[in-house]
Amino acid sequence: LQVSRLILGEFGDSERLQDFERGILNGLCQVQMEEFVLICSSGAEDDTDNLFHCAGNASTIRLVDLGIEEIPQVPAWSKVKQLECKKCSFEDVPAQKLSLFKELRVLRITQNHVLKNFEQEFEGLSNLEVIDLSENRLTFSRCCSPQFLNCPNLKHLNLSFNSEIRLTGDFTNVKNLLYLDLQHTTLFGPGSYPVFLSLQRLIYLDISHTKTEVKSQCTFCGLNSL
């Protein structure tokens, strides 16, 4: 069977799909698809261990409103280029396992209200261009170079609508950023010293509603492309 898009589950959260037969995801191995969506399915979190074993040949995967607390095992041959995890139950950004998606270009982890920590590192994702971690409850420091090792093509980073982020001014590993969104997140660092010095290619910066008070004349030094 060949399909462009396969959706499994419910379209809304008013009535969740209750009868999720264990092992049903194994049938995905018989389907060639461009996009796979697993949405609002009660019980699905108990049967996702091999999710990417059969769905890993899809270029786009969306996991929406599931109770999964960690990323399932990732096969070495995965072809996933876009991955979205919306309203899941991660407590820490699962950067280590996500780094196994070597073809990944776009990653979105949003609206996860228990996601507070960003302690792991993304590493070796040479194709990664977009990361959206907005609308979570992240609180972390040392932003943003240590979190991204060998991710030279990262251009869009969205950390808006989180809790607290401390910027150290080290953007060495993400110096090719074009888009940085930090709005509606309490920030520490900007305004007091020039934290954006290495972001000379940045063309969009949003630090509105971040409780930033501009005290330094060099607050925006280095932003030569804005």
Secondary structure, DSSP 8 states (H G I E B T S, - for coil): -EEEEEEEE-SSSSS-B----TTGGGGGGG-EEEEEEEESBTTGGGG-TTHHHHHTTSSEEEEES----S-----TT----EEEEES---SB--HHHHTT-TT--EEEEE--TT--B--S-EES-TT--EEE--SS--EEEEESSTTEES-TT--EEE--S-SEEEE-S--GGGTT-SEEE-TTSEEESTTTS-TTTT-TT--EEE-TTS------TTTTTT-TT-
